[in-house]
Amino acid sequence: MALYLVTYDLIGKSFDQYETLIAELEGLGARRVLLFQWVLRSDNTAAEIRDHIRRFMHPNDQILVTAMGQWASWKAFTDINQI
């Protein structure tokens, strides 16, 4: 399974109106590493993950899904090595 970084900007609604988005990310096994960045392992492609998550976002929101190779973090919410 590949490791993906999911990052987004919430433009369309206030932050507290995204409970379904957060619940879906958690349901996929994603772990939050920064405020608007999540990491998950998946057999799906980056485009498939993007298209799935987009369904839980406002049309004006922005999203980027990228496969991760090497990384370094400092004070991340989650230890990426544990995902």
Backbone atoms as SQL, in Angstrom:
CREATE TABLE atoms (id INTEGER PRIMARY KEY, chain TEXT, resi INTEGER, resn TEXT, atom TEXT, x REAL, y REAL, z REAL);
INSERT INTO atoms VALUES
  (1, 'A', 1, 'MET', 'N', 0.841, -1.186, 0.000),
  (2, 'A', 1, 'MET', 'CA', 0.000, 0.000, 0.000),
  (3, 'A', 1, 'MET', 'C', 0.881, 1.241, 0.000),
  (4, 'A', 2, 'ALA', 'N', 0.467, 2.218, -0.750),
  (5, 'A', 2, 'ALA', 'CA', 1.208, 3.477, -0.829),
  (6, 'A', 2, 'ALA', 'C', 0.780, 4.414, 0.302),
  (7, 'A', 3, 'LEU', 'N', 1.668, 5.306, 0.652),
  (8, 'A', 3, 'LEU', 'CA', 1.399, 6.319, 1.666),
  (9, 'A', 3, 'LEU', 'C', 1.105, 7.631, 0.949),
  (10, 'A', 4, 'TYR', 'N', -0.024, 8.254, 1.287),
  (11, 'A', 4, 'TYR', 'CA', -0.460, 9.481, 0.619),
  (12, 'A', 4, 'TYR', 'C', -0.619, 10.621, 1.617),
  (13, 'A', 5, 'LEU', 'N', -0.292, 11.823, 1.144),
  (14, 'A', 5, 'LEU', 'CA', -0.562, 13.047, 1.874),
  (15, 'A', 5, 'LEU', 'C', -1.781, 13.698, 1.238),
  (16, 'A', 6, 'VAL', 'N', -2.776, 13.991, 2.056),
  (17, 'A', 6, 'VAL', 'CA', -3.988, 14.680, 1.603),
  (18, 'A', 6, 'VAL', 'C', -3.979, 16.048, 2.267),
  (19, 'A', 7, 'THR', 'N', -3.971, 17.085, 1.473),
  (20, 'A', 7, 'THR', 'CA', -3.976, 18.435, 2.013),
  (21, 'A', 7, 'THR', 'C', -5.060, 19.242, 1.314),
  (22, 'A', 8, 'TYR', 'N', -5.687, 20.155, 2.043),
  (23, 'A', 8, 'TYR', 'CA', -6.793, 20.900, 1.457),
  (24, 'A', 8, 'TYR', 'C', -6.916, 22.287, 2.068),
  (25, 'A', 9, 'ASP', 'N', -7.581, 23.178, 1.345),
  (26, 'A', 9, 'ASP', 'CA', -7.971, 24.492, 1.823),
  (27, 'A', 9, 'ASP', 'C', -9.489, 24.522, 1.833),
  (28, 'A', 10, 'LEU', 'N', -10.061, 24.888, 2.959),
  (29, 'A', 10, 'LEU', 'CA', -11.512, 24.966, 3.097),
  (30, 'A', 10, 'LEU', 'C', -11.949, 26.401, 2.842),
  (31, 'A', 11, 'ILE', 'N', -12.586, 26.605, 1.718),
  (32, 'A', 11, 'ILE', 'CA', -12.961, 27.948, 1.285),
  (33, 'A', 11, 'ILE', 'C', -14.472, 28.154, 1.362),
  (34, 'A', 12, 'GLY', 'N', -15.239, 27.101, 1.102),
  (35, 'A', 12, 'GLY', 'CA', -16.671, 27.227, 0.919),
  (36, 'A', 12, 'GLY', 'C', -17.515, 27.360, 2.165),
  (37, 'A', 13, 'LYS', 'N', -17.057, 26.831, 3.303),
  (38, 'A', 13, 'LYS', 'CA', -17.841, 26.858, 4.527),
  (39, 'A', 13, 'LYS', 'C', -16.910, 27.153, 5.695),
  (40, 'A', 14, 'SER', 'N', -17.513, 27.364, 6.860),
  (41, 'A', 14, 'SER', 'CA', -16.677, 27.525, 8.038),
  (42, 'A', 14, 'SER', 'C', -16.147, 26.157, 8.460),
  (43, 'A', 15, 'PHE', 'N', -15.014, 26.163, 9.145),
  (44, 'A', 15, 'PHE', 'CA', -14.315, 24.928, 9.498),
  (45, 'A', 15, 'PHE', 'C', -15.212, 23.944, 10.236),
  (46, 'A', 16, 'ASP', 'N', -16.071, 24.432, 11.112),
  (47, 'A', 16, 'ASP', 'CA', -16.900, 23.531, 11.921),
  (48, 'A', 16, 'ASP', 'C', -18.017, 22.870, 11.114),
  (49, 'A', 17, 'GLN', 'N', -18.174, 23.181, 9.847),
  (50, 'A', 17, 'GLN', 'CA', -19.191, 22.563, 9.013),
  (51, 'A', 17, 'GLN', 'C', -18.637, 21.385, 8.201),
  (52, 'A', 18, 'TYR', 'N', -17.465, 20.898, 8.548),
  (53, 'A', 18, 'TYR', 'CA', -16.822, 19.834, 7.785),
  (54, 'A', 18, 'TYR', 'C', -16.739, 18.516, 8.563),
  (55, 'A', 19, 'GLU', 'N', -17.707, 18.283, 9.455),
  (56, 'A', 19, 'GLU', 'CA', -17.680, 17.053, 10.245),
  (57, 'A', 19, 'GLU', 'C', -17.714, 15.812, 9.364),
  (58, 'A', 20, 'THR', 'N', -18.489, 15.849, 8.272),
  (59, 'A', 20, 'THR', 'CA', -18.581, 14.663, 7.406),
  (60, 'A', 20, 'THR', 'C', -17.261, 14.413, 6.685),
  (61, 'A', 21, 'LEU', 'N', -16.566, 15.462, 6.292),
  (62, 'A', 21, 'LEU', 'CA', -15.258, 15.309, 5.652),
  (63, 'A', 21, 'LEU', 'C', -14.276, 14.660, 6.618),
  (64, 'A', 22, 'ILE', 'N', -14.217, 15.171, 7.823),
  (65, 'A', 22, 'ILE', 'CA', -13.292, 14.627, 8.819),
  (66, 'A', 22, 'ILE', 'C', -13.658, 13.185, 9.159),
  (67, 'A', 23, 'ALA', 'N', -14.941, 12.899, 9.314),
  (68, 'A', 23, 'ALA', 'CA', -15.383, 11.533, 9.603),
  (69, 'A', 23, 'ALA', 'C', -15.008, 10.582, 8.465),
  (70, 'A', 24, 'GLU', 'N', -15.117, 11.040, 7.229),
  (71, 'A', 24, 'GLU', 'CA', -14.768, 10.194, 6.088),
  (72, 'A', 24, 'GLU', 'C', -13.270, 9.919, 6.049),
  (73, 'A', 25, 'LEU', 'N', -12.462, 10.941, 6.277),
  (74, 'A', 25, 'LEU', 'CA', -11.009, 10.745, 6.316),
  (75, 'A', 25, 'LEU', 'C', -10.640, 9.743, 7.412),
  (76, 'A', 26, 'GLU', 'N', -11.228, 9.901, 8.583),
  (77, 'A', 26, 'GLU', 'CA', -10.960, 8.960, 9.669),
  (78, 'A', 26, 'GLU', 'C', -11.429, 7.557, 9.300),
  (79, 'A', 27, 'GLY', 'N', -12.571, 7.458, 8.621),
  (80, 'A', 27, 'GLY', 'CA', -13.089, 6.164, 8.197),
  (81, 'A', 27, 'GLY', 'C', -12.188, 5.473, 7.188),
  (82, 'A', 28, 'LEU', 'N', -11.452, 6.246, 6.420),
  (83, 'A', 28, 'LEU', 'CA', -10.497, 5.690, 5.458),
  (84, 'A', 28, 'LEU', 'C', -9.183, 5.277, 6.125),
  (85, 'A', 29, 'GLY', 'N', -9.072, 5.572, 7.418),
  (86, 'A', 29, 'GLY', 'CA', -7.848, 5.250, 8.141),
  (87, 'A', 29, 'GLY', 'C', -6.826, 6.367, 8.126),
  (88, 'A', 30, 'ALA', 'N', -7.206, 7.540, 7.639),
  (89, 'A', 30, 'ALA', 'CA', -6.284, 8.677, 7.586),
  (90, 'A', 30, 'ALA', 'C', -6.031, 9.197, 8.995),
  (91, 'A', 31, 'ARG', 'N', -4.840, 9.730, 9.172),
  (92, 'A', 31, 'ARG', 'CA', -4.471, 10.346, 10.443),
  (93, 'A', 31, 'ARG', 'C', -4.052, 11.777, 10.176),
  (94, 'A', 32, 'ARG', 'N', -4.537, 12.678, 11.006),
  (95, 'A', 32, 'ARG', 'CA', -4.200, 14.094, 10.855),
  (96, 'A', 32, 'ARG', 'C', -2.763, 14.313, 11.313),
  (97, 'A', 33, 'VAL', 'N', -1.982, 15.012, 10.462),
  (98, 'A', 33, 'VAL', 'CA', -0.605, 15.330, 10.828),
  (99, 'A', 33, 'VAL', 'C', -0.413, 16.825, 11.065),
  (100, 'A', 34, 'LEU', 'N', -1.198, 17.658, 10.398),
  (101, 'A', 34, 'LEU', 'CA', -1.248, 19.100, 10.633),
  (102, 'A', 34, 'LEU', 'C', -2.710, 19.521, 10.502),
  (103, 'A', 35, 'LEU', 'N', -3.015, 20.772, 10.667),
  (104, 'A', 35, 'LEU', 'CA', -4.411, 21.205, 10.717),
  (105, 'A', 35, 'LEU', 'C', -5.212, 20.771, 9.497),
  (106, 'A', 36, 'PHE', 'N', -4.686, 20.974, 8.292),
  (107, 'A', 36, 'PHE', 'CA', -5.406, 20.606, 7.074),
  (108, 'A', 36, 'PHE', 'C', -4.636, 19.582, 6.238),
  (109, 'A', 37, 'GLN', 'N', -3.824, 18.766, 6.899),
  (110, 'A', 37, 'GLN', 'CA', -3.065, 17.727, 6.216),
  (111, 'A', 37, 'GLN', 'C', -3.284, 16.395, 6.924),
  (112, 'A', 38, 'TRP', 'N', -3.553, 15.386, 6.113),
  (113, 'A', 38, 'TRP', 'CA', -3.780, 14.041, 6.614),
  (114, 'A', 38, 'TRP', 'C', -2.883, 13.077, 5.843),
  (115, 'A', 39, 'VAL', 'N', -2.548, 11.952, 6.469),
  (116, 'A', 39, 'VAL', 'CA', -1.774, 10.910, 5.814),
  (117, 'A', 39, 'VAL', 'C', -2.556, 9.617, 5.904),
  (118, 'A', 40, 'LEU', 'N', -2.562, 8.853, 4.795),
  (119, 'A', 40, 'LEU', 'CA', -3.231, 7.564, 4.805),
  (120, 'A', 40, 'LEU', 'C', -2.513, 6.582, 3.904),
  (121, 'A', 41, 'ARG', 'N', -2.707, 5.317, 4.198),
  (122, 'A', 41, 'ARG', 'CA', -2.206, 4.241, 3.339),
  (123, 'A', 41, 'ARG', 'C', -3.380, 3.713, 2.540),
  (124, 'A', 42, 'SER', 'N', -3.136, 3.468, 1.249),
  (125, 'A', 42, 'SER', 'CA', -4.222, 3.006, 0.388),
  (126, 'A', 42, 'SER', 'C', -3.663, 2.277, -0.825),
  (127, 'A', 43, 'ASP', 'N', -4.466, 1.350, -1.341),
  (128, 'A', 43, 'ASP', 'CA', -4.152, 0.692, -2.610),
  (129, 'A', 43, 'ASP', 'C', -4.678, 1.500, -3.789),
  (130, 'A', 44, 'ASN', 'N', -5.476, 2.525, -3.516),
  (131, 'A', 44, 'ASN', 'CA', -6.046, 3.364, -4.575),
  (132, 'A', 44, 'ASN', 'C', -5.002, 4.342, -5.095),
  (133, 'A', 45, 'THR', 'N', -5.276, 4.928, -6.248),
  (134, 'A', 45, 'THR', 'CA', -4.396, 5.958, -6.806),
  (135, 'A', 45, 'THR', 'C', -4.697, 7.296, -6.143),
  (136, 'A', 46, 'ALA', 'N', -3.791, 8.253, -6.329),
  (137, 'A', 46, 'ALA', 'CA', -4.009, 9.603, -5.809),
  (138, 'A', 46, 'ALA', 'C', -5.280, 10.205, -6.397),
  (139, 'A', 47, 'ALA', 'N', -5.520, 9.999, -7.686),
  (140, 'A', 47, 'ALA', 'CA', -6.728, 10.542, -8.331),
  (141, 'A', 47, 'ALA', 'C', -7.994, 9.908, -7.757),
  (142, 'A', 48, 'GLU', 'N', -7.956, 8.611, -7.481),
  (143, 'A', 48, 'GLU', 'CA', -9.135, 7.947, -6.903),
  (144, 'A', 48, 'GLU', 'C', -9.421, 8.460, -5.501),
  (145, 'A', 49, 'ILE', 'N', -8.376, 8.665, -4.718),
  (146, 'A', 49, 'ILE', 'CA', -8.555, 9.213, -3.369),
  (147, 'A', 49, 'ILE', 'C', -9.110, 10.625, -3.455),
  (148, 'A', 50, 'ARG', 'N', -8.535, 11.446, -4.316),
  (149, 'A', 50, 'ARG', 'CA', -9.009, 12.825, -4.504),
  (150, 'A', 50, 'ARG', 'C', -10.484, 12.843, -4.875),
  (151, 'A', 51, 'ASP', 'N', -10.867, 12.038, -5.861),
  (152, 'A', 51, 'ASP', 'CA', -12.250, 12.032, -6.328),
  (153, 'A', 51, 'ASP', 'C', -13.210, 11.589, -5.232),
  (154, 'A', 52, 'HIS', 'N', -12.788, 10.644, -4.415),
  (155, 'A', 52, 'HIS', 'CA', -13.645, 10.184, -3.322),
  (156, 'A', 52, 'HIS', 'C', -13.820, 11.277, -2.267),
  (157, 'A', 53, 'ILE', 'N', -12.730, 11.876, -1.836),
  (158, 'A', 53, 'ILE', 'CA', -12.786, 12.890, -0.783),
  (159, 'A', 53, 'ILE', 'C', -13.515, 14.141, -1.249),
  (160, 'A', 54, 'ARG', 'N', -13.382, 14.486, -2.518),
  (161, 'A', 54, 'ARG', 'CA', -14.039, 15.677, -3.091),
  (162, 'A', 54, 'ARG', 'C', -15.545, 15.675, -2.844),
  (163, 'A', 55, 'ARG', 'N', -16.132, 14.503, -2.783),
  (164, 'A', 55, 'ARG', 'CA', -17.590, 14.399, -2.582),
  (165, 'A', 55, 'ARG', 'C', -18.034, 14.961, -1.237),
  (166, 'A', 56, 'PHE', 'N', -17.098, 15.131, -0.311),
  (167, 'A', 56, 'PHE', 'CA', -17.417, 15.611, 1.034),
  (168, 'A', 56, 'PHE', 'C', -16.985, 17.057, 1.243),
  (169, 'A', 57, 'MET', 'N', -16.618, 17.717, 0.136),
  (170, 'A', 57, 'MET', 'CA', -16.121, 19.088, 0.203),
  (171, 'A', 57, 'MET', 'C', -17.035, 20.041, -0.551),
  (172, 'A', 58, 'HIS', 'N', -16.923, 21.310, -0.242),
  (173, 'A', 58, 'HIS', 'CA', -17.634, 22.372, -0.947),
  (174, 'A', 58, 'HIS', 'C', -16.991, 22.545, -2.325),
  (175, 'A', 59, 'PRO', 'N', -17.765, 22.908, -3.351),
  (176, 'A', 59, 'PRO', 'CA', -17.195, 23.066, -4.702),
  (177, 'A', 59, 'PRO', 'C', -16.038, 24.068, -4.796),
  (178, 'A', 60, 'ASN', 'N', -15.970, 25.045, -3.900),
  (179, 'A', 60, 'ASN', 'CA', -14.893, 26.036, -3.944),
  (180, 'A', 60, 'ASN', 'C', -13.634, 25.603, -3.185),
  (181, 'A', 61, 'ASP', 'N', -13.719, 24.511, -2.441),
  (182, 'A', 61, 'ASP', 'CA', -12.556, 24.031, -1.693),
  (183, 'A', 61, 'ASP', 'C', -11.489, 23.508, -2.645),
  (184, 'A', 62, 'GLN', 'N', -10.279, 23.399, -2.127),
  (185, 'A', 62, 'GLN', 'CA', -9.156, 22.906, -2.923),
  (186, 'A', 62, 'GLN', 'C', -8.554, 21.685, -2.236),
  (187, 'A', 63, 'ILE', 'N', -8.035, 20.747, -3.021),
  (188, 'A', 63, 'ILE', 'CA', -7.453, 19.528, -2.469),
  (189, 'A', 63, 'ILE', 'C', -6.249, 19.107, -3.299),
  (190, 'A', 64, 'LEU', 'N', -5.264, 18.532, -2.607),
  (191, 'A', 64, 'LEU', 'CA', -4.093, 17.965, -3.254),
  (192, 'A', 64, 'LEU', 'C', -3.824, 16.618, -2.590),
  (193, 'A', 65, 'VAL', 'N', -3.696, 15.579, -3.396),
  (194, 'A', 65, 'VAL', 'CA', -3.346, 14.248, -2.901),
  (195, 'A', 65, 'VAL', 'C', -2.066, 13.844, -3.608),
  (196, 'A', 66, 'THR', 'N', -1.051, 13.494, -2.838),
  (197, 'A', 66, 'THR', 'CA', 0.230, 13.131, -3.427),
  (198, 'A', 66, 'THR', 'C', 0.809, 11.916, -2.716),
  (199, 'A', 67, 'ALA', 'N', 1.445, 11.045, -3.488),
  (200, 'A', 67, 'ALA', 'CA', 2.130, 9.894, -2.905),
  (201, 'A', 67, 'ALA', 'C', 3.386, 10.390, -2.195),
  (202, 'A', 68, 'MET', 'N', 3.655, 9.814, -1.038),
  (203, 'A', 68, 'MET', 'CA', 4.811, 10.233, -0.248),
  (204, 'A', 68, 'MET', 'C', 5.952, 9.247, -0.435),
  (205, 'A', 69, 'GLY', 'N', 7.146, 9.767, -0.453),
  (206, 'A', 69, 'GLY', 'CA', 8.343, 8.948, -0.484),
  (207, 'A', 69, 'GLY', 'C', 9.074, 9.144, 0.827),
  (208, 'A', 70, 'GLN', 'N', 10.030, 10.034, 0.827),
  (209, 'A', 70, 'GLN', 'CA', 10.735, 10.379, 2.054),
  (210, 'A', 70, 'GLN', 'C', 10.047, 11.578, 2.689),
  (211, 'A', 71, 'TRP', 'N', 10.144, 11.677, 3.995),
  (212, 'A', 71, 'TRP', 'CA', 9.558, 12.812, 4.677),
  (213, 'A', 71, 'TRP', 'C', 10.354, 13.102, 5.931),
  (214, 'A', 72, 'ALA', 'N', 10.177, 14.282, 6.421),
  (215, 'A', 72, 'ALA', 'CA', 10.699, 14.694, 7.721),
  (216, 'A', 72, 'ALA', 'C', 9.642, 15.603, 8.325),
  (217, 'A', 73, 'SER', 'N', 9.419, 15.464, 9.600),
  (218, 'A', 73, 'SER', 'CA', 8.414, 16.303, 10.252),
  (219, 'A', 73, 'SER', 'C', 8.926, 16.759, 11.604),
  (220, 'A', 74, 'TRP', 'N', 8.294, 17.783, 12.107),
  (221, 'A', 74, 'TRP', 'CA', 8.616, 18.312, 13.411),
  (222, 'A', 74, 'TRP', 'C', 7.322, 18.764, 14.051),
  (223, 'A', 75, 'LYS', 'N', 6.998, 18.215, 15.189),
  (224, 'A', 75, 'LYS', 'CA', 5.791, 18.540, 15.942),
  (225, 'A', 75, 'LYS', 'C', 4.512, 18.204, 15.180),
  (226, 'A', 76, 'ALA', 'N', 4.542, 17.183, 14.347),
  (227, 'A', 76, 'ALA', 'CA', 3.323, 16.736, 13.672),
  (228, 'A', 76, 'ALA', 'C', 2.386, 16.144, 14.711),
  (229, 'A', 77, 'PHE', 'N', 1.081, 16.185, 14.453),
  (230, 'A', 77, 'PHE', 'CA', 0.088, 15.627, 15.362),
  (231, 'A', 77, 'PHE', 'C', 0.247, 14.122, 15.512),
  (232, 'A', 78, 'THR', 'N', 0.719, 13.452, 14.460),
  (233, 'A', 78, 'THR', 'CA', 0.824, 11.999, 14.407),
  (234, 'A', 78, 'THR', 'C', 2.208, 11.609, 13.893),
  (235, 'A', 79, 'ASP', 'N', 2.750, 10.529, 14.418),
  (236, 'A', 79, 'ASP', 'CA', 4.009, 10.004, 13.914),
  (237, 'A', 79, 'ASP', 'C', 3.730, 9.263, 12.609),
  (238, 'A', 80, 'ILE', 'N', 4.169, 9.805, 11.501),
  (239, 'A', 80, 'ILE', 'CA', 3.891, 9.243, 10.184),
  (240, 'A', 80, 'ILE', 'C', 4.420, 7.814, 10.075),
  (241, 'A', 81, 'ASN', 'N', 5.472, 7.508, 10.758),
  (242, 'A', 81, 'ASN', 'CA', 6.032, 6.159, 10.715),
  (243, 'A', 81, 'ASN', 'C', 5.075, 5.114, 11.302),
  (244, 'A', 82, 'GLN', 'N', 4.104, 5.529, 12.063),
  (245, 'A', 82, 'GLN', 'CA', 3.150, 4.622, 12.690),
  (246, 'A', 82, 'GLN', 'C', 1.898, 4.402, 11.845),
  (247, 'A', 83, 'ILE', 'N', 1.805, 5.031, 10.693),
  (248, 'A', 83, 'ILE', 'CA', 0.609, 4.921, 9.844),
  (249, 'A', 83, 'ILE', 'C', 0.787, 3.775, 8.891);
